[in-house]
């Protein structure tokens, strides 16, 4: 047995093992590349699906933003209409107040006083007039204070006038009075 040379067989066996190793390595590499391609394909499909979902959500958000804008426009219109309705209701409510105002001005006006002009700003009236005496102006102010439609008379200006000898002495006055809704009767019978 000493005459058998095993070197070529070992070399051939090594060569065969090397070929098996490279074959297995190539197969493993191909398998790895295949798995990586499947993973890449799967991930790109997931990304595409998520992009589609994002696009859908963005379109829905844009649609909802448009609807919200329409709702805000409608709310603004509603507020304007409600404000107009309130003004109309207030005008309807205040409609008879002018009648009551002029009626009270006529009722509270004592003999010897002449009103020259009347100016109103909101609920404040400025009355200019002529009186035969200061006492008549005081009486007029008391009448205004007791009126259910007028309150808080304040005398701003009073000027004594004597224009000529034929006319009697008089006083020119300016007073302010607040217009109020009719004073309600309190339980004791006195206006509140």
Backbone torsions as a table, in degrees:
resi	resn	phi	psi	omega
1	UNK	NA	-8.1	-179.0
2	UNK	-71.1	-13.8	-176.0
3	UNK	-92.3	5.1	-177.4
4	UNK	-92.2	129.2	178.5
5	UNK	-99.3	116.5	-177.1
6	UNK	-96.6	0.1	-177.6
7	UNK	-64.0	-47.0	-179.4
8	UNK	-63.4	-37.8	-180.0
9	UNK	-64.8	-40.9	178.8
10	UNK	-66.2	-40.9	179.3
11	UNK	-64.6	-41.7	178.7
12	UNK	-65.9	-39.4	178.9
13	UNK	-65.7	-40.3	176.3
14	UNK	-62.7	-43.5	179.8
15	UNK	-61.5	-43.3	179.7
16	UNK	-65.2	-42.4	179.2
17	UNK	-64.5	-39.7	179.5
18	UNK	-64.8	-42.0	178.5
19	UNK	-64.8	-40.5	176.5
20	UNK	-63.0	-42.3	179.4
21	UNK	-61.1	-48.7	179.8
22	UNK	-65.6	-35.5	177.6
23	UNK	-64.6	-47.6	179.4
24	UNK	-63.9	-40.7	178.8
25	UNK	-63.7	-42.1	179.0
26	UNK	-64.8	-43.3	177.7
27	UNK	-62.4	-43.0	178.6
28	UNK	-63.3	-41.1	178.7
29	UNK	-64.8	-44.5	177.2
30	UNK	-62.4	-42.4	178.7
31	UNK	-62.7	-43.7	179.1
32	UNK	-63.4	-45.1	178.4
33	UNK	-62.1	-42.8	178.1
34	UNK	-60.9	-46.2	178.8
35	UNK	-62.7	-43.6	178.3
36	UNK	-62.5	-39.0	177.8
37	UNK	-66.6	-40.0	176.6
38	UNK	-62.9	-43.5	178.7
39	UNK	-62.9	-44.9	178.9
40	UNK	-61.8	-43.5	178.7
41	UNK	-62.0	-45.1	-179.6
42	UNK	-63.3	-44.9	-179.4
43	UNK	-65.4	-41.9	178.9
44	UNK	-64.9	-35.2	175.4
45	UNK	-65.2	-41.6	178.6
46	UNK	-64.4	-40.5	178.2
47	UNK	-64.5	-43.3	179.0
48	UNK	-62.2	-43.2	178.6
49	UNK	-63.0	-43.3	179.4
50	UNK	-66.4	-37.5	176.8
51	UNK	-63.4	-40.1	176.9
52	UNK	-63.3	-42.9	177.8
53	UNK	-62.8	-43.1	178.8
54	UNK	-61.8	-42.3	178.5
55	UNK	-62.1	-43.4	178.1
56	UNK	-61.8	-45.0	179.5
57	UNK	-63.9	-39.7	178.9
58	UNK	-64.6	-40.1	178.3
59	UNK	-66.5	-38.7	177.8
60	UNK	-67.6	-39.2	178.1
61	UNK	-64.5	-41.7	177.6
62	UNK	-62.1	-41.4	178.3
63	UNK	-63.7	-43.7	178.7
64	UNK	-67.0	-37.4	176.1
65	UNK	-60.5	-40.4	178.3
66	UNK	-63.7	-43.4	178.8
67	UNK	-65.5	-38.8	178.1
68	UNK	-63.1	-41.6	177.9
69	UNK	-61.2	-42.8	178.0
70	UNK	-62.9	-41.3	179.5
71	UNK	-64.4	-41.7	178.5
72	UNK	-64.1	-39.3	176.5
73	UNK	-62.5	-42.6	178.4
74	UNK	-64.9	-38.5	177.8
75	UNK	-63.8	-41.5	178.3
76	UNK	-63.4	-42.7	177.2
77	UNK	-62.7	-40.8	-180.0
78	UNK	-62.4	-43.9	179.5
79	UNK	-62.7	-41.5	178.6
80	UNK	-63.9	-42.2	179.5
81	UNK	-66.1	-40.7	178.4
82	UNK	-63.6	-40.5	178.2
83	UNK	-63.2	-42.2	178.0
84	UNK	-63.9	-41.4	179.0
85	UNK	-63.0	-39.6	179.4
86	UNK	-65.1	-40.8	178.2
87	UNK	-63.6	-43.4	179.4
88	UNK	-63.1	-43.1	179.0
89	UNK	-64.5	-39.6	178.8
90	UNK	-65.5	-41.0	177.3
91	UNK	-64.0	-41.2	177.3
92	UNK	-61.6	-41.8	-178.8
93	UNK	-67.8	-39.1	-176.2
94	UNK	-86.4	-2.4	-176.6
95	UNK	-54.4	-48.6	-178.3
96	UNK	-76.1	-7.7	-176.8
97	UNK	-65.1	-35.5	178.6
98	UNK	-63.1	-39.9	178.5
99	UNK	-64.1	-46.1	179.1
100	UNK	-63.6	-37.9	-179.6
101	UNK	-61.3	-52.4	-178.9
102	UNK	-67.3	-34.0	176.3
103	UNK	-63.4	-45.5	-179.7
104	UNK	-67.7	-37.3	177.4
105	UNK	-61.8	-39.7	178.8
106	UNK	-69.8	-39.5	-178.0
107	UNK	-70.9	-36.2	-175.7
108	UNK	-83.5	-11.4	-176.0
109	UNK	-75.8	114.5	179.4
110	UNK	-81.8	168.8	175.6
111	UNK	-61.7	142.9	174.9
112	UNK	92.1	4.4	177.1
113	UNK	-123.6	136.3	177.0
114	UNK	-123.5	128.4	177.0
115	UNK	-87.2	130.7	-179.1
116	UNK	-93.0	-45.2	176.0
117	UNK	-156.4	165.7	-174.9
118	UNK	-141.5	130.1	177.6
119	UNK	-128.6	140.1	-179.2
120	UNK	-125.3	132.6	172.6
121	UNK	-129.1	115.1	-173.1
122	UNK	54.5	-114.7	-179.8
123	UNK	-109.4	16.1	-179.8
124	UNK	-105.0	125.6	178.7
125	UNK	-107.2	136.0	174.2
126	UNK	-113.4	119.3	-175.0
127	UNK	-113.2	126.7	173.7
128	UNK	-111.9	137.7	-178.9
129	UNK	-162.4	-179.9	177.8
130	UNK	-123.4	140.2	178.8
131	UNK	-130.9	152.7	178.5
132	UNK	-73.4	-28.3	179.8
133	UNK	-154.3	166.0	177.7
134	UNK	-67.5	-29.8	179.7
135	UNK	-64.4	-36.7	178.9
136	UNK	-68.0	-34.6	176.7
137	UNK	-65.7	-41.5	177.8
138	UNK	-62.7	-42.4	177.6
139	UNK	-63.3	-39.6	178.0
140	UNK	-63.1	-40.3	178.9
141	UNK	-66.2	-37.9	176.5
142	UNK	-64.0	-41.9	178.0
143	UNK	-62.1	-41.8	178.6
144	UNK	-63.4	-40.5	-179.0
145	UNK	-65.6	-35.5	-178.3
146	UNK	-82.8	-6.9	-179.4
147	UNK	-71.6	139.4	178.3
148	UNK	-74.1	-13.6	-176.1
149	UNK	-107.5	-7.3	-178.9
150	UNK	-132.1	149.4	-177.9
151	UNK	-151.5	161.6	174.6
152	UNK	52.3	59.7	176.3
153	UNK	-71.6	138.1	179.5
154	UNK	-130.6	125.4	179.2
155	UNK	-85.2	118.2	-178.6
156	UNK	-91.7	-49.7	-174.4
157	UNK	-135.6	139.4	171.0
158	UNK	-141.1	126.1	-178.8
159	UNK	-125.9	130.8	176.3
160	UNK	-79.8	133.4	-177.9
161	UNK	-126.9	140.5	168.9
162	UNK	-142.5	101.4	-171.8
163	UNK	-80.7	-45.0	175.7
164	UNK	-151.5	176.8	-174.0
165	UNK	-72.1	-25.9	-177.8
166	UNK	-73.9	-33.6	-179.8
167	UNK	-84.8	150.9	176.2
168	UNK	-77.2	166.1	176.9
169	UNK	-66.7	150.6	179.3
170	UNK	-150.8	177.6	179.6
171	UNK	-136.6	133.7	174.9
172	UNK	-95.7	134.7	-175.4
173	UNK	-135.2	157.8	172.3
174	UNK	-134.3	126.2	177.7
175	UNK	-136.7	157.2	178.5
176	UNK	-114.5	143.7	177.0
177	UNK	-145.6	145.3	179.9
178	UNK	-93.7	136.9	175.4
179	UNK	-87.0	133.7	-179.6
180	UNK	-133.1	161.6	170.8
181	UNK	-66.9	163.3	-178.0
182	UNK	-55.9	132.3	180.0
183	UNK	-67.8	134.6	-179.8
184	UNK	-82.8	147.8	177.4
185	UNK	-77.9	128.6	176.1
186	UNK	-79.5	164.9	-178.8
187	UNK	-56.8	-25.5	-179.2
188	UNK	-83.2	-0.5	-179.6
189	UNK	92.3	-3.8	179.8
190	UNK	-99.2	148.2	176.9
191	UNK	-65.2	144.2	-179.3
192	UNK	-86.1	NA	NA
